[in-house]
Amino acid sequence: MRQNPQLDIKGVLARRIVPNVLASYSDFPFFEKKVDEEFLINLEYDGEISNEVIRHLNDYEEHIFYNINRYFDTSLGYDYSLLRFKIICYALKMLKLTQPELVYFSATPHDPVSYVLYLIARLTGKQVVLFNLAGSVQAFYLYKSIGDQSTFVKASPKKEEADRIEESKTHMLARIEEFRGQDPWFMKMQKKRYGSFFNKIYHSLFVRKKASIQGLKGYLFKKQQSKTYEELCEIRSVKDIAALNAPTIYFPMHLQPELTTSPDGGEWSQHWLVVQRVIELVRDAGTYVLVKEHPSQFLVNSKTVRTDVLYHALLKISDKVKLVSTSGPSSELVSAASSVATITGTVALEAIIAAKPVLAFGDAKVLGVKGVFDIRKEKQVADFVAYHKGEKTLSYEEIKDDLLDLSSSVYYYPYYKEKIREEQEMKAIAFLLSAYLANEDKTANPILV
């Protein structure tokens, strides 16, 4: 294994800074990631915000808005522009105080402070390195920008150590088997914790040790939301899909707000835009688009970000759009459909393992693998339509070989759920940053985010 990278650290941005952590990094600036309204109101910054920065950030306004609203409830007031301005000042202040050559992110930036810092760092010519856990293949990835995670990793140099290549391939084969004909582990975990009133009470009282009348009201509200959605569903089983007697594209919606759509969805963070585009692509094939709400959207701990307004709007796009009940397993819907569309979902891995073509609209973690087609590339879109219509077919062996090739990258590091997360993550950071410095031939004086 390569030696740990020798980093001249200029500063650290972290969440909920505690005294003992601060003391261990006392030699350089320490910044708070999870800021509150009072902190931002009192923030002072004596620098300027250039017109270039303002114009650049305006191009990403949608995601800035979602990330700020994820942490601050500004949807009913005029506070948003003030908080946005102060967060920009805070990011500029960090860069001014530290003057880093490289800005390293320990996850895809999706809190407001990290995301704005990421955008400004790239604009001002800083090296940016992103480090993330790709849940679909249970691996840590290192890459350069939002939107190129899997493609960057796949095109990178291969590992030099034969034993690590073998370990990665064994790990990837295990992930493939894990996704064969069953829902992902994290979906099972969410249902276990929050899927029923009893489970919610148990988790609130004995795990989080917190329960309230407000929580009960939230549960009842979500139950009504779920009931309204289910009343609009025409597809309740694979038998209903077969009865359509036509090609189908399965599109499971994402839990929101989450980084899987903002920022990883890019310009396609809105589900209705995706459905509208899919209908345009396959209208002449008589294809039905089967839209399934994310079951976790109805869990009491999820944020209320969409209502039946969206469901009615989806049905108005075309009579070929059908809503699917959340009661059926996703794996059965994947098997029954002709193809799959997703923004960045784990369903992409489920589908290609079943040799079903996938149209990806965002930074799907298996983008670039055989059978996953990029909406941003015209030739790939045409290929997806051909596979969807059955004019071309996928080979499971080709898909498996492509996944194994992905796992041989120097920027791929296996993640094992049974190991201690913190210890393993530090090893992955050391390995991947060492690989980055060796292969990119760059010096690094970073600020760590």
C-alpha positions as CSV (number, residue, x, y, z in Angstrom):
1,M,0.0,0.0,0.0
2,R,1.3,3.5,-0.8
3,Q,2.5,5.7,2.0
4,N,0.2,8.3,3.4
5,P,0.3,11.6,1.5
6,Q,2.4,14.4,3.0
7,L,-0.2,17.2,3.2
8,D,0.5,20.7,4.3
9,I,-3.0,21.3,5.7
10,K,-4.1,25.0,5.6
11,G,-7.5,24.6,7.3
12,V,-10.4,22.3,8.2
13,L,-14.1,22.8,7.6
14,A,-16.1,20.4,9.8
15,R,-19.5,19.9,11.3
16,R,-20.3,20.4,15.0
17,I,-16.8,21.3,16.1
18,V,-16.1,20.0,19.6
19,P,-13.3,21.3,21.9
20,N,-11.1,18.2,21.9
21,V,-11.2,18.1,18.1
22,L,-10.4,21.7,17.8
23,A,-7.5,21.3,20.2
24,S,-5.9,18.6,18.1
25,Y,-5.9,20.9,15.0
26,S,-5.0,24.1,16.8
27,D,-2.2,25.1,14.4
28,F,-4.4,26.2,11.6
29,P,-7.9,27.7,10.9
30,F,-10.9,25.6,11.8
31,F,-14.2,26.4,10.2
32,E,-17.8,25.4,11.2
33,K,-19.8,23.6,8.5
34,K,-23.2,23.4,10.2
35,V,-23.7,27.1,10.7
36,D,-26.9,28.6,12.0
37,E,-28.8,31.9,11.3
38,E,-27.2,33.7,14.2
39,F,-23.7,32.8,13.1
40,L,-24.4,34.0,9.5
41,I,-26.0,37.3,10.7
42,N,-22.9,38.1,12.8
43,L,-20.4,37.0,10.1
44,E,-18.0,39.8,9.0
45,Y,-16.1,39.8,5.8
46,D,-14.0,42.7,4.5
47,G,-13.4,41.4,1.0
48,E,-15.3,41.8,-2.2
49,I,-17.6,39.5,-4.2
50,S,-16.6,39.9,-7.9
51,N,-19.1,40.0,-10.7
52,E,-17.5,36.8,-12.1
53,V,-18.3,34.9,-8.8
54,I,-21.9,36.3,-8.8
55,R,-22.5,35.2,-12.5
56,H,-20.9,31.8,-11.9
57,L,-23.1,31.1,-8.8
58,N,-26.2,32.2,-10.6
59,D,-25.7,29.3,-13.0
60,Y,-26.1,26.9,-10.1
61,E,-28.9,28.8,-8.3
62,E,-31.3,25.8,-8.3
63,H,-28.9,23.6,-6.3
64,I,-27.8,26.4,-4.0
65,F,-31.5,27.1,-3.2
66,Y,-32.2,23.4,-2.4
67,N,-29.1,23.0,-0.3
68,I,-29.9,26.1,1.8
69,N,-33.5,25.2,2.2
70,R,-32.5,21.7,3.3
71,Y,-30.8,23.2,6.3
72,F,-32.8,26.4,6.8
73,D,-36.6,26.8,6.6
74,T,-36.7,29.8,4.3
75,S,-39.5,28.7,2.1
76,L,-42.1,31.0,3.7
77,G,-39.9,34.2,4.0
78,Y,-37.5,36.6,2.4
79,D,-34.5,35.4,4.4
80,Y,-33.1,33.3,1.6
81,S,-31.1,36.0,-0.2
82,L,-29.5,37.2,3.1
83,L,-28.4,33.6,4.1
84,R,-27.1,33.0,0.6
85,F,-25.0,36.2,0.6
86,K,-23.6,35.4,4.0
87,I,-22.7,31.8,3.0
88,I,-20.8,33.2,-0.1
89,C,-18.9,35.6,2.2
90,Y,-18.0,32.7,4.5
91,A,-16.7,30.6,1.6
92,L,-14.6,33.5,0.3
93,K,-13.3,34.1,3.8
94,M,-12.1,30.5,4.1
95,L,-10.2,30.7,0.8
96,K,-8.7,34.1,1.7
97,L,-7.5,33.0,5.1
98,T,-6.0,29.7,4.0
99,Q,-4.8,30.3,0.4
100,P,-4.9,26.6,-0.4
101,E,-3.7,25.0,-3.6
102,L,-6.1,22.1,-3.2
103,V,-9.6,21.8,-1.7
104,Y,-10.4,18.3,-0.6
105,F,-14.0,17.2,0.2
106,S,-14.7,14.1,2.3
107,A,-18.1,13.7,0.5
108,T,-19.9,15.1,-2.4
109,P,-20.6,18.7,-1.3
110,H,-24.3,19.0,-0.6
111,D,-24.6,21.2,2.5
112,P,-24.9,24.9,1.6
113,V,-21.4,25.9,2.9
114,S,-19.5,23.1,1.2
115,Y,-21.4,23.4,-2.0
116,V,-20.8,27.1,-2.4
117,L,-17.1,26.6,-1.4
118,Y,-16.8,23.9,-4.1
119,L,-18.2,26.2,-6.8
120,I,-16.0,29.1,-5.9
121,A,-12.9,26.9,-5.5
122,R,-13.3,25.5,-9.0
123,L,-14.0,29.0,-10.5
124,T,-10.9,30.4,-9.0
125,G,-8.6,27.6,-10.3
126,K,-8.1,25.6,-7.1
127,Q,-7.5,21.9,-7.4
128,V,-10.6,20.1,-6.2
129,V,-10.6,16.5,-5.0
130,L,-13.9,14.8,-4.0
131,F,-14.1,11.7,-1.9
132,N,-17.4,9.8,-1.7
133,L,-19.0,6.5,-0.7
134,A,-20.8,5.1,-3.7
135,G,-23.6,3.1,-2.0
136,S,-24.5,1.1,-5.1
137,V,-21.1,-0.7,-5.3
138,Q,-20.1,-0.2,-1.7
139,A,-16.9,1.5,-2.4
140,F,-15.1,4.8,-1.8
141,Y,-14.3,6.8,-4.9
142,L,-12.0,9.7,-5.5
143,Y,-12.8,12.1,-8.4
144,K,-12.5,15.7,-9.5
145,S,-15.9,17.2,-10.1
146,I,-19.6,16.6,-9.5
147,G,-21.0,14.8,-12.5
148,D,-17.9,12.7,-13.5
149,Q,-17.6,10.4,-10.5
150,S,-17.8,7.0,-12.2
151,T,-16.5,8.0,-15.6
152,F,-13.4,9.6,-14.0
153,V,-12.7,6.5,-11.9
154,K,-13.3,4.1,-14.8
155,A,-10.8,6.0,-17.1
156,S,-8.1,6.3,-14.4
157,P,-5.0,4.2,-14.1
158,K,-5.4,0.6,-12.8
159,K,-4.1,-0.6,-9.4
160,E,-0.5,-1.8,-9.3
161,E,-0.9,-4.3,-6.5
162,A,-2.2,-7.7,-7.7
163,D,-3.6,-8.6,-4.2
164,R,-5.6,-5.3,-4.0
165,I,-7.0,-5.9,-7.5
166,E,-8.1,-9.3,-6.5
167,E,-9.7,-8.0,-3.3
168,S,-11.6,-5.3,-5.3
169,K,-12.9,-7.8,-7.8
170,T,-14.0,-10.2,-5.1
171,H,-15.7,-7.3,-3.4
172,M,-17.5,-6.2,-6.6
173,L,-18.7,-9.8,-7.3
174,A,-20.2,-9.8,-3.8
175,R,-22.0,-6.5,-4.5
176,I,-23.4,-8.0,-7.7
177,E,-24.8,-11.0,-5.9
178,E,-26.2,-8.7,-3.2
179,F,-28.4,-6.9,-5.7
180,R,-29.7,-10.0,-7.5
181,G,-33.5,-10.0,-7.2
182,Q,-33.8,-8.2,-3.9
183,D,-34.2,-4.6,-2.6
184,P,-31.0,-2.8,-1.4
185,W,-29.9,-3.2,2.2
186,F,-30.5,0.5,3.0
187,M,-34.1,0.3,1.9
188,K,-34.7,-2.6,4.2
189,M,-33.1,-0.7,7.0
190,Q,-35.3,2.4,6.5
191,K,-38.5,0.2,6.4
192,K,-37.4,-1.6,9.6
193,R,-36.8,1.7,11.4
194,Y,-39.7,3.8,10.2
195,G,-42.0,1.6,8.2
196,S,-44.7,1.3,10.8
197,F,-46.0,3.3,13.7
198,F,-44.7,0.7,16.2
199,N,-41.2,0.8,14.7
200,K,-41.2,4.6,14.7
201,I,-42.2,4.7,18.3
202,Y,-39.6,2.1,19.2
203,H,-36.8,3.9,17.3
204,S,-37.8,7.3,18.8
205,L,-38.0,6.1,22.4
206,F,-35.1,3.6,22.6
207,V,-32.7,4.5,19.9
208,R,-33.0,8.3,19.5
209,K,-34.6,8.6,23.0
210,K,-36.9,11.3,21.7
211,A,-40.6,11.4,21.0
212,S,-43.2,14.2,20.7
213,I,-46.8,15.1,19.8
214,Q,-45.4,16.8,16.8
215,G,-43.8,13.5,15.7
216,L,-47.2,11.9,16.0
217,K,-48.8,14.6,13.8
218,G,-46.0,14.1,11.3
219,Y,-46.7,10.4,11.2
220,L,-50.4,11.0,10.6
221,F,-49.7,13.6,7.8
222,K,-47.4,11.2,6.0
223,K,-50.0,8.4,6.2
224,Q,-52.5,10.7,4.5
225,Q,-49.9,11.6,1.8
226,S,-49.3,7.9,1.2
227,K,-53.0,7.2,0.9
228,T,-53.5,10.0,-1.6
229,Y,-50.7,8.7,-3.7
230,E,-51.9,5.1,-3.7
231,E,-55.4,6.1,-4.8
232,L,-53.8,7.5,-8.0
233,C,-51.9,4.3,-8.7
234,E,-53.0,2.1,-11.6
235,I,-50.1,-0.3,-11.4
236,R,-50.2,-2.5,-8.3
237,S,-48.4,-5.7,-9.4
238,V,-46.4,-7.1,-12.3
239,K,-49.7,-8.6,-13.6
240,D,-50.9,-5.0,-14.2
241,I,-47.7,-4.3,-16.1
242,A,-48.2,-7.5,-18.3
243,A,-51.8,-6.4,-18.9
244,L,-50.5,-3.2,-20.6
245,N,-49.2,-5.4,-23.4
246,A,-46.6,-2.8,-24.4
247,P,-43.0,-1.8,-23.8
248,T,-42.4,-0.2,-20.4
249,I,-39.8,2.0,-18.8
250,Y,-39.5,1.8,-15.0
251,F,-38.6,5.1,-13.3
252,P,-38.4,5.0,-9.5
253,M,-38.3,8.5,-7.9
254,H,-35.6,9.6,-5.5
255,L,-35.9,10.6,-1.8
256,Q,-35.6,14.3,-1.6
257,P,-34.0,16.5,-0.5
258,E,-30.8,14.5,-1.0
259,L,-27.5,14.8,-2.8
260,T,-28.7,12.1,-5.3
261,T,-30.7,14.8,-7.1
262,S,-29.1,18.0,-5.8
263,P,-26.4,18.4,-6.8
264,D,-25.8,15.0,-8.4
265,G,-28.8,15.3,-10.7
266,G,-27.4,18.4,-12.3
267,E,-30.0,20.0,-14.6
268,W,-32.2,16.9,-14.2
269,S,-32.9,17.2,-10.4
270,Q,-36.7,17.5,-11.1
271,H,-38.6,14.3,-11.6
272,W,-41.2,15.7,-13.9
273,L,-38.6,16.9,-16.3
274,V,-37.1,13.4,-16.5
275,V,-40.6,11.8,-17.2
276,Q,-41.3,14.5,-19.8
277,R,-38.0,13.8,-21.6
278,V,-38.4,10.0,-21.4
279,I,-41.9,10.3,-23.0
280,E,-40.5,12.4,-25.8
281,L,-37.8,9.8,-26.5
282,V,-40.1,6.7,-26.8
283,R,-43.4,8.2,-27.8
284,D,-43.4,6.4,-31.2
285,A,-42.7,3.0,-29.5
286,G,-46.0,3.0,-27.6
287,T,-44.1,2.8,-24.4
288,Y,-45.6,3.3,-20.9
289,V,-43.5,5.1,-18.3
290,L,-44.0,3.5,-14.9
291,V,-43.3,6.0,-12.1
292,K,-42.9,4.8,-8.5
293,E,-42.7,7.1,-5.5
294,H,-39.8,6.5,-3.2
295,P,-41.3,4.7,-0.2
296,S,-39.1,6.7,2.2
297,Q,-40.8,9.9,1.1
298,F,-43.8,8.8,3.2
299,L,-41.7,8.1,6.3
300,V,-42.3,10.4,9.2
301,N,-38.7,11.5,9.4
302,S,-38.6,12.6,5.7
303,K,-39.0,16.3,4.8
304,T,-42.3,17.3,3.0
305,V,-41.1,18.5,-0.4
306,R,-43.8,17.3,-2.8
307,T,-47.5,16.7,-2.6
308,D,-50.3,15.3,-4.9
309,V,-49.7,18.4,-7.1
310,L,-46.7,16.6,-8.6
311,Y,-48.5,13.3,-9.0
312,H,-51.4,14.8,-10.9
313,A,-48.9,16.8,-13.0
314,L,-47.0,13.6,-13.9
315,L,-50.2,11.9,-15.1
316,K,-51.0,15.0,-17.2
317,I,-47.8,14.7,-19.2
318,S,-49.2,11.7,-21.1
319,D,-51.7,9.0,-20.8
320,K,-48.7,6.7,-21.1
321,V,-47.5,7.7,-17.6
322,K,-48.7,5.4,-14.9
323,L,-48.1,5.6,-11.2
324,V,-46.9,2.5,-9.4
325,S,-47.9,1.4,-5.9
326,T,-45.0,1.5,-3.3
327,S,-46.1,-1.9,-2.0
328,G,-44.3,-4.0,-4.6
329,P,-40.6,-4.9,-4.5
330,S,-38.4,-2.8,-6.8
331,S,-36.6,-5.9,-8.0
332,E,-39.9,-7.3,-9.5
333,L,-40.6,-4.1,-11.3
334,V,-37.1,-4.1,-12.8
335,S,-37.6,-7.6,-14.1
336,A,-41.0,-6.8,-15.5
337,A,-39.9,-3.6,-17.3
338,S,-38.3,-3.4,-20.8
339,S,-35.8,-0.8,-19.5
340,V,-35.1,1.6,-16.6
341,A,-34.6,5.3,-16.3
342,T,-33.0,7.0,-13.2
343,I,-31.4,10.2,-12.2
344,T,-28.6,8.7,-10.1
345,G,-30.3,5.8,-8.3
346,T,-29.0,2.4,-7.1
347,V,-31.7,0.9,-9.4
348,A,-29.1,1.4,-12.3
349,L,-27.0,-1.4,-10.8
350,E,-30.1,-3.6,-10.1
351,A,-31.1,-3.1,-13.8
352,I,-27.8,-3.9,-15.5
353,I,-27.3,-6.9,-13.4
354,A,-30.6,-8.1,-14.8
355,A,-29.3,-7.1,-18.3
356,K,-31.9,-4.3,-18.6
357,P,-30.8,-1.0,-20.3
358,V,-30.6,2.1,-18.1
359,L,-30.9,5.7,-19.1
360,A,-29.1,7.8,-16.5
361,F,-29.9,11.6,-16.1
362,G,-27.3,12.5,-13.4
363,D,-24.1,11.2,-11.9
364,A,-25.2,7.6,-11.5
365,K,-22.4,5.7,-9.7
366,V,-22.2,3.0,-12.5
367,L,-22.3,5.5,-15.4
368,G,-19.9,4.4,-18.1
369,V,-20.5,0.7,-17.4
370,K,-21.9,-1.4,-20.3
371,G,-25.7,-1.0,-20.4
372,V,-25.9,2.4,-18.6
373,F,-26.5,5.3,-21.1
374,D,-25.8,9.0,-20.5
375,I,-28.7,11.4,-21.4
376,R,-26.1,14.1,-22.1
377,K,-24.6,12.1,-25.0
378,E,-26.7,11.9,-28.1
379,K,-25.2,8.7,-29.5
380,Q,-25.8,7.0,-26.1
381,V,-29.4,8.1,-26.0
382,A,-30.0,6.6,-29.5
383,D,-28.3,3.4,-28.3
384,F,-30.6,3.3,-25.3
385,V,-33.7,3.6,-27.4
386,A,-32.5,0.7,-29.6
387,Y,-31.9,-1.5,-26.6
388,H,-35.3,-0.5,-25.2
389,K,-37.0,-1.5,-28.4
390,G,-35.2,-4.8,-28.4
391,E,-33.2,-4.0,-31.5
392,K,-30.1,-4.7,-29.5
393,T,-29.5,-6.9,-26.4
394,L,-27.2,-6.8,-23.5
395,S,-24.9,-9.5,-22.3
396,Y,-24.5,-10.1,-18.6
397,E,-20.9,-11.3,-19.0
398,E,-20.0,-8.0,-20.7
399,I,-21.7,-6.0,-17.9
400,K,-19.9,-8.1,-15.2
401,D,-16.5,-7.6,-16.9
402,D,-17.1,-3.8,-17.1
403,L,-17.9,-3.7,-13.4
404,L,-14.8,-5.7,-12.5
405,D,-12.8,-3.3,-14.7
406,L,-14.2,-0.4,-12.8
407,S,-13.2,-2.0,-9.5
408,S,-9.5,-2.2,-10.7
409,S,-9.1,1.6,-10.7
410,V,-6.6,3.3,-8.4
411,Y,-9.4,5.6,-7.3
412,Y,-11.7,2.7,-6.1
413,Y,-11.5,1.4,-2.5
414,P,-13.8,-1.4,-1.2
415,Y,-16.1,-0.6,1.7
416,Y,-17.2,-3.3,4.0
417,K,-20.2,-2.7,6.2
418,E,-19.0,-5.0,8.9
419,K,-15.8,-2.9,9.5
420,I,-15.7,0.2,11.6
421,R,-16.6,3.1,9.3
422,E,-14.3,5.7,10.7
423,E,-11.2,3.5,10.7
424,Q,-11.9,2.3,7.2
425,E,-12.6,5.7,5.9
426,M,-9.3,7.1,7.1
427,K,-7.5,4.2,5.4
428,A,-9.4,4.9,2.2
429,I,-8.6,8.6,2.4
430,A,-4.9,7.9,2.8
431,F,-4.8,5.3,0.0
432,L,-6.9,7.4,-2.5
433,L,-5.2,10.7,-1.8
434,S,-1.8,9.0,-2.2
435,A,-2.9,7.6,-5.5
436,Y,-4.1,11.0,-6.6
437,L,-0.9,12.8,-5.7
438,A,1.2,10.0,-7.4
439,N,-0.9,9.8,-10.6
440,E,-1.8,13.5,-11.0
441,D,1.8,14.6,-10.1
442,K,0.5,17.6,-8.0
443,T,1.7,19.2,-4.8
444,A,-1.0,19.7,-2.3
445,N,-1.5,22.4,0.4
446,P,-5.2,21.7,1.1
447,I,-8.1,22.9,3.0
448,L,-10.0,19.8,4.1
449,V,-13.9,19.9,3.9
